[in-house]
Each structure stands twice: as structure tokens, then as C-alpha cells.
Amino acid sequence: MIKIMFVCHGNICRSPMAEFVLKDMVKQKGLQKDFMICSSATSTEEIFNGVGNPIYPPAKAVLEAHGICLSGKRAVQLKASNYDKYDLFIGMDSANIKNMNRILGGDKSGKIHKLLEYANSPADVSDPWYTRDFNRCYNDIYRGCKALLEVLAE
């Protein structure tokens, strides 16, 4: 089983979008038993008294517009103890990568990557929190997840 943790700043937009996009792709290929896919945040900004906020409504809406259903997802924070539990930690941007390395205590096994690396791009996934362009963000994530799944299938 391949265990993947998507990571962004707050775990309410990009990383949960990537989590559910990849889950949908895996389901369409009948590979659910081969993957465990989760997401988390590098910050605690969306977590109050131990309870995370749900996915941001515009992010949820763009997923639903693409026929991707999600329920019950709430923001959680990335922890150092996650490093040994997952095979890949996939960040959305360079700041996420820096913070993941700090939280996880480095990357001695080469598990940390940026999503669009898999699509042969050095670019960051567009952040809809600032751009308000959730469709562009979805397209970046879809492209990255499709390429990631192709790499993992090889």
C-alpha cells in the first residue's frame, strides 16, 4: 500500500482538494486498496481547540462541480510522527516544502516533493486563498495528481 500525505498551509483548500482528486482517480482505476491518501496543514490557523475547520466552501464547490464528493474532512496539522507512517509527503508550494522539512525534522528518506514536480514543472500550485481562482487551482492539482498516479503506476 502506498501512503500519501498532501500538505498545504491550512488544509482547507489545496491539500484536501489534492487528497480528494487523487482518491477519485484511484477509485476510477479500481486501486483503492493500493493507496491510503490523506492531507494536512503546516499551520494551526484553521484548527481551534483541537478541531479543524472544514474544507473552504469554494474549494468544496469546485470539487463537487467535477463530480468529486467529500464529507467530513476537517483540517489537521502535520506532525513529526507522520514521517515514518507515510511514503510520500507532497506539498503545494515552496513554502510548504520548507515548513514540512522543519516539522518533519528534515527528509532523510527523500519523501518530500512538490506536486507539480510530477508534471515536470517547477511551479507552485496556484493558491486560491489569494488568487480566488479555484478553477485554476483545481487544474494545477488535477495535472499534478494525474502525473503522480502515472509515476506510481510504473
C-alpha positions in Angstrom: 0.0 0.0 0.0 1.3 3.5 -0.9 0.6 6.0 1.8 0.5 9.7 0.6 0.1 12.8 2.6 -0.7 16.0 0.7 0.2 19.2 2.6 -0.6 22.9 2.3 -0.6 25.8 4.7 -4.1 25.5 6.2 -5.5 22.2 5.0 -8.8 23.8 3.8 -8.1 24.4 0.1 -5.3 22.9 -1.9 -4.2 19.8 0.1 -7.7 18.5 0.7 -8.5 19.2 -3.0 -5.5 17.1 -4.0 -6.5 14.4 -1.5 -10.0 14.0 -3.0 -8.9 14.4 -6.6 -6.3 11.6 -6.2 -8.8 9.5 -4.3 -11.3 9.9 -7.2 -8.6 9.0 -9.8 -7.6 5.9 -7.7 -11.3 4.9 -7.4 -11.9 5.2 -11.1 -9.0 2.8 -11.7 -10.2 0.4 -9.0 -7.0 0.8 -7.0 -8.5 2.0 -3.7 -6.9 -1.0 -1.8 -3.5 0.0 -3.0 -3.5 3.6 -1.6 -4.0 5.5 1.6 -4.4 9.2 0.8 -4.7 12.0 3.4 -3.9 15.7 3.8 -2.7 18.0 6.5 -1.6 21.6 7.3 1.8 23.1 8.2 0.0 25.7 10.4 -2.6 25.6 13.1 -4.5 28.6 11.7 -7.5 26.6 10.8 -7.6 24.4 13.9 -9.2 25.6 17.1 -9.3 23.7 20.4 -8.2 20.6 18.5 -11.0 20.8 15.9 -10.1 21.7 12.3 -12.2 23.8 10.1 -14.0 22.0 7.2 -12.8 22.4 3.6 -13.3 26.0 2.4 -16.7 26.3 0.6 -15.4 27.5 -2.8 -12.9 24.6 -2.8 -15.6 22.2 -2.0 -17.8 23.7 -4.7 -15.2 23.2 -7.4 -14.7 19.6 -6.4 -18.4 19.0 -6.5 -18.6 20.7 -9.9 -16.2 18.0 -11.1 -18.3 15.2 -9.6 -16.0 14.7 -6.6 -17.8 14.1 -3.4 -16.2 14.7 0.0 -17.6 14.6 3.5 -16.3 15.0 7.0 -12.9 16.4 6.0 -11.5 18.8 8.6 -8.1 20.5 8.9 -5.4 18.6 10.7 -1.8 19.5 11.4 1.2 17.7 10.0 3.2 16.1 12.9 6.8 14.9 13.1 5.5 11.4 13.9 3.8 11.2 10.5 7.2 10.8 8.7 7.6 7.1 9.4 3.9 6.4 8.6 3.8 7.7 5.0 5.7 7.0 1.8 5.3 10.5 0.3 4.7 14.0 1.5 3.5 16.2 -1.3 3.4 20.0 -0.8 1.7 22.5 -2.9 4.4 25.2 -2.9 7.9 26.0 -1.9 6.8 27.5 1.4 5.0 24.2 2.2 8.2 22.3 1.4 10.3 24.5 3.8 7.7 24.1 6.6 7.4 20.3 6.0 11.1 19.9 6.4 11.0 21.9 9.6 8.1 20.0 11.1 9.3 16.6 10.0 12.8 17.2 11.1 14.3 17.0 7.5 13.8 14.5 4.8 16.4 11.7 5.3 14.5 9.3 3.1 13.6 11.6 0.2 9.9 11.5 0.8 9.1 15.2 0.4 8.1 16.6 -3.0 6.2 19.4 -4.6 3.1 18.2 -6.5 3.9 19.8 -9.9 7.3 18.2 -9.9 5.4 15.1 -11.1 4.2 17.1 -14.1 7.8 18.1 -14.9 7.1 21.7 -13.7 9.0 23.7 -11.0 5.8 25.8 -10.5 3.8 26.0 -7.3 0.1 25.0 -7.2 -1.8 28.2 -7.5 -3.1 29.4 -4.1 -6.8 30.2 -4.4 -6.8 31.8 -1.0 -5.0 34.7 -2.6 -6.0 34.4 -6.3 -9.6 33.5 -5.7 -9.3 31.3 -8.8 -10.4 27.9 -7.6 -10.7 26.5 -11.1 -7.0 27.3 -11.9 -6.0 25.7 -8.6 -8.1 22.6 -9.5 -6.5 22.4 -12.9 -3.0 22.5 -11.3 -3.9 19.8 -8.8 -5.6 17.6 -11.4 -2.5 17.8 -13.7 -0.2 17.1 -10.8 -2.2 14.2 -9.4 -2.6 12.6 -12.9 1.2 12.7 -13.4 1.8 11.4 -9.8 -0.5 8.5 -10.4 1.2 7.7 -13.7 4.6 7.7 -12.0 3.3 5.5 -9.2 1.8 3.1 -11.7 5.1 2.5 -13.4 
